[in-house]
Amino acid sequence: MNRTLEDRVARLEKANRWLAVVCAGLVVLPLLAVVGWQEKQSEQKVPDVVKARKFELVDGDGKTRVRLDTTDDQVIRLLNREGRTLASLVAFDESAGFVIFNPEGGTMAALGGDGSGSMLILDHPESNTSFVASESGFGLLYEDKTRAEFEIEHGEPILRFFAKDLEEIYRIPPDKP
């Protein structure tokens, strides 16, 4: 009887060793698979093209600070912490430009151009005045109406001043009869 008891203990010990090997394999094999998957993920190449309808860059507080989208003419917007647009890159069918906004959302400055030339606009909202420069010359506007204008006409410089109703009131050099 001692011999059978010793045989039974030996068989149980052998079975326990196999059970230990199988259990270790069940733990180690999934770990190896996860490590291999992670290495494969880190080896992935950077894509040549990323397509999306909108991109947003956020600060440490999760607030959007830069927005790239094509939902309207403002393609790229720079935003402050409150979400107000401070500057934007605009794109139209035939032209593009850069616009800087004041705290109330009004235009302070704009630079743009198209196939025929470029334009610079500087606005001062408190005085309701704007300076506009384009390929034909430059002008000073008050309350959205041209008040002074300098341009080149037929190769000659001309300075004009206008009344509130946009009637020309003074010109240098004077019109030739």
FITI-834438 format. One line per field, with one value per residue (C-alpha): residue number from 1; residue in three letters; x, y, z. Coordinates in nm, 3 decimals, decimal comma. Example, Ala and Ser with C-alpha at 12.3 -4.5 7.8 and 13.67 -1.06 7.14 Angstrom:
2
num: (1 | 2)
residuo: (ALA | SER)
u: (1,230 | 1,367)
v: (-0,450 | -0,106)
w: (0,780 | 0,714)
END
This chain:
177
num: (1 | 2 | 3 | 4 | 5 | 6 | 7 | 8 | 9 | 10 | 11 | 12 | 13 | 14 | 15 | 16 | 17 | 18 | 19 | 20 | 21 | 22 | 23 | 24 | 25 | 26 | 27 | 28 | 29 | 30 | 31 | 32 | 33 | 34 | 35 | 36 | 37 | 38 | 39 | 40 | 41 | 42 | 43 | 44 | 45 | 46 | 47 | 48 | 49 | 50 | 51 | 52 | 53 | 54 | 55 | 56 | 57 | 58 | 59 | 60 | 61 | 62 | 63 | 64 | 65 | 66 | 67 | 68 | 69 | 70 | 71 | 72 | 73 | 74 | 75 | 76 | 77 | 78 | 79 | 80 | 81 | 82 | 83 | 84 | 85 | 86 | 87 | 88 | 89 | 90 | 91 | 92 | 93 | 94 | 95 | 96 | 97 | 98 | 99 | 100 | 101 | 102 | 103 | 104 | 105 | 106 | 107 | 108 | 109 | 110 | 111 | 112 | 113 | 114 | 115 | 116 | 117 | 118 | 119 | 120 | 121 | 122 | 123 | 124 | 125 | 126 | 127 | 128 | 129 | 130 | 131 | 132 | 133 | 134 | 135 | 136 | 137 | 138 | 139 | 140 | 141 | 142 | 143 | 144 | 145 | 146 | 147 | 148 | 149 | 150 | 151 | 152 | 153 | 154 | 155 | 156 | 157 | 158 | 159 | 160 | 161 | 162 | 163 | 164 | 165 | 166 | 167 | 168 | 169 | 170 | 171 | 172 | 173 | 174 | 175 | 176 | 177)
residuo: (MET | ASN | ARG | THR | LEU | GLU | ASP | ARG | VAL | ALA | ARG | LEU | GLU | LYS | ALA | ASN | ARG | TRP | LEU | ALA | VAL | VAL | CYS | ALA | GLY | LEU | VAL | VAL | LEU | PRO | LEU | LEU | ALA | VAL | VAL | GLY | TRP | GLN | GLU | LYS | GLN | SER | GLU | GLN | LYS | VAL | PRO | ASP | VAL | VAL | LYS | ALA | ARG | LYS | PHE | GLU | LEU | VAL | ASP | GLY | ASP | GLY | LYS | THR | ARG | VAL | ARG | LEU | ASP | THR | THR | ASP | ASP | GLN | VAL | ILE | ARG | LEU | LEU | ASN | ARG | GLU | GLY | ARG | THR | LEU | ALA | SER | LEU | VAL | ALA | PHE | ASP | GLU | SER | ALA | GLY | PHE | VAL | ILE | PHE | ASN | PRO | GLU | GLY | GLY | THR | MET | ALA | ALA | LEU | GLY | GLY | ASP | GLY | SER | GLY | SER | MET | LEU | ILE | LEU | ASP | HIS | PRO | GLU | SER | ASN | THR | SER | PHE | VAL | ALA | SER | GLU | SER | GLY | PHE | GLY | LEU | LEU | TYR | GLU | ASP | LYS | THR | ARG | ALA | GLU | PHE | GLU | ILE | GLU | HIS | GLY | GLU | PRO | ILE | LEU | ARG | PHE | PHE | ALA | LYS | ASP | LEU | GLU | GLU | ILE | TYR | ARG | ILE | PRO | PRO | ASP | LYS | PRO)
u: (0,000 | 0,292 | 0,404 | 0,074 | 0,060 | 0,408 | 0,308 | -0,003 | 0,193 | 0,450 | 0,177 | 0,009 | 0,339 | 0,400 | 0,048 | 0,099 | 0,419 | 0,231 | -0,050 | 0,204 | 0,361 | 0,019 | -0,085 | 0,244 | 0,193 | -0,157 | -0,011 | 0,311 | 0,170 | -0,089 | 0,179 | 0,409 | 0,125 | 0,054 | 0,424 | 0,451 | 0,138 | 0,272 | 0,603 | 0,417 | 0,208 | 0,521 | 0,673 | 0,377 | 0,472 | 0,343 | 0,064 | 0,129 | -0,214 | -0,452 | -0,804 | -1,064 | -1,338 | -1,198 | -0,888 | -0,871 | -0,568 | -0,650 | -0,455 | -0,385 | -0,736 | -0,901 | -1,001 | -0,979 | -0,702 | -0,658 | -0,929 | -0,879 | -1,197 | -1,375 | -1,726 | -1,701 | -1,447 | -1,237 | -1,012 | -0,773 | -0,876 | -0,663 | -0,881 | -0,831 | -0,920 | -1,280 | -1,320 | -1,329 | -1,153 | -0,848 | -0,712 | -0,807 | -0,684 | -0,963 | -0,998 | -1,251 | -1,297 | -1,040 | -0,864 | -0,723 | -0,624 | -0,538 | -0,769 | -0,698 | -0,999 | -1,047 | -1,188 | -1,544 | -1,504 | -1,464 | -1,190 | -0,874 | -0,653 | -0,678 | -0,426 | -0,539 | -0,509 | -0,629 | -0,503 | -0,539 | -0,352 | -0,339 | -0,509 | -0,429 | -0,699 | -0,627 | -0,937 | -0,964 | -1,311 | -1,311 | -1,266 | -1,460 | -1,163 | -0,993 | -0,682 | -0,713 | -0,424 | -0,471 | -0,301 | -0,457 | -0,358 | -0,463 | -0,741 | -0,867 | -1,225 | -1,444 | -1,769 | -1,716 | -1,702 | -1,393 | -1,269 | -0,921 | -0,768 | -0,428 | -0,389 | -0,200 | -0,412 | -0,259 | 0,087 | 0,028 | -0,025 | -0,360 | -0,475 | -0,851 | -1,064 | -1,434 | -1,736 | -1,973 | -2,186 | -1,872 | -1,863 | -1,506 | -1,432 | -1,060 | -0,805 | -0,428 | -0,338 | -0,662 | -0,857 | -0,727 | -0,991)
v: (0,000 | 0,231 | 0,181 | 0,287 | 0,588 | 0,686 | 0,631 | 0,840 | 1,127 | 1,113 | 1,127 | 1,419 | 1,607 | 1,549 | 1,669 | 1,978 | 2,062 | 2,049 | 2,252 | 2,514 | 2,527 | 2,567 | 2,842 | 3,026 | 3,001 | 3,143 | 3,448 | 3,494 | 3,448 | 3,733 | 3,958 | 3,885 | 3,957 | 4,297 | 4,393 | 4,296 | 4,495 | 4,803 | 4,778 | 4,750 | 5,056 | 5,262 | 5,154 | 5,281 | 5,540 | 5,898 | 5,921 | 6,123 | 6,290 | 6,354 | 6,449 | 6,597 | 6,858 | 7,048 | 7,064 | 7,234 | 7,299 | 7,336 | 7,481 | 7,310 | 7,399 | 7,237 | 7,571 | 7,595 | 7,839 | 7,761 | 7,635 | 7,515 | 7,448 | 7,516 | 7,588 | 7,954 | 8,192 | 8,203 | 7,903 | 7,950 | 8,130 | 8,231 | 8,249 | 8,395 | 8,203 | 8,324 | 8,179 | 8,517 | 8,532 | 8,762 | 8,696 | 8,486 | 8,377 | 8,410 | 8,247 | 8,344 | 8,214 | 8,448 | 8,611 | 8,558 | 8,770 | 8,806 | 8,993 | 9,117 | 9,187 | 9,425 | 9,300 | 9,379 | 9,168 | 9,455 | 9,464 | 9,648 | 9,557 | 9,351 | 9,253 | 9,073 | 9,030 | 8,864 | 8,824 | 9,196 | 9,336 | 9,371 | 9,583 | 9,700 | 9,833 | 9,984 | 10,071 | 10,288 | 10,218 | 10,496 | 10,766 | 10,582 | 10,625 | 10,380 | 10,389 | 10,189 | 10,116 | 9,929 | 9,893 | 10,217 | 10,433 | 10,496 | 10,677 | 10,794 | 10,702 | 10,851 | 10,675 | 10,435 | 10,723 | 10,830 | 11,169 | 11,183 | 10,980 | 10,964 | 10,776 | 10,765 | 10,855 | 10,834 | 10,822 | 11,140 | 11,164 | 11,307 | 11,405 | 11,451 | 11,557 | 11,474 | 11,610 | 11,392 | 11,327 | 11,203 | 11,511 | 11,603 | 11,942 | 11,983 | 11,829 | 11,860 | 11,925 | 12,094 | 11,952 | 12,078 | 12,261)
w: (0,000 | 0,063 | -0,293 | -0,442 | -0,217 | -0,332 | -0,697 | -0,654 | -0,491 | -0,773 | -1,038 | -0,861 | -0,838 | -1,209 | -1,292 | -1,074 | -1,263 | -1,595 | -1,447 | -1,331 | -1,681 | -1,849 | -1,604 | -1,655 | -2,031 | -2,000 | -1,822 | -2,023 | -2,376 | -2,351 | -2,200 | -2,495 | -2,736 | -2,571 | -2,575 | -2,941 | -3,028 | -2,851 | -3,035 | -3,363 | -3,276 | -3,203 | -3,535 | -3,739 | -3,996 | -4,003 | -4,260 | -4,576 | -4,561 | -4,273 | -4,378 | -4,148 | -4,161 | -3,864 | -3,643 | -3,304 | -3,085 | -2,717 | -2,425 | -2,092 | -1,971 | -2,273 | -2,431 | -2,810 | -2,910 | -3,281 | -3,513 | -3,869 | -4,060 | -4,385 | -4,259 | -4,366 | -4,519 | -4,196 | -4,255 | -3,960 | -3,641 | -3,343 | -3,033 | -2,686 | -2,366 | -2,385 | -2,735 | -2,913 | -3,253 | -3,237 | -3,587 | -3,884 | -4,221 | -4,473 | -4,814 | -5,079 | -5,434 | -5,589 | -5,293 | -4,946 | -4,651 | -4,286 | -4,045 | -3,689 | -3,466 | -3,172 | -2,838 | -2,952 | -3,265 | -3,512 | -3,772 | -3,667 | -3,963 | -4,277 | -4,541 | -4,849 | -5,218 | -5,530 | -5,885 | -5,955 | -5,653 | -5,278 | -5,011 | -4,659 | -4,425 | -4,084 | -3,878 | -3,570 | -3,426 | -3,167 | -3,431 | -3,704 | -3,939 | -4,169 | -4,383 | -4,702 | -4,938 | -5,262 | -5,597 | -5,723 | -5,426 | -5,069 | -4,891 | -4,556 | -4,471 | -4,200 | -4,105 | -4,399 | -4,651 | -4,842 | -4,719 | -4,871 | -5,150 | -5,313 | -5,636 | -5,963 | -6,262 | -6,610 | -6,451 | -6,248 | -5,870 | -5,759 | -5,410 | -5,360 | -5,064 | -5,033 | -4,843 | -4,638 | -4,948 | -5,130 | -5,354 | -5,446 | -5,282 | -5,350 | -5,582 | -5,624 | -5,901 | -6,008 | -6,300 | -6,629 | -6,835)
END
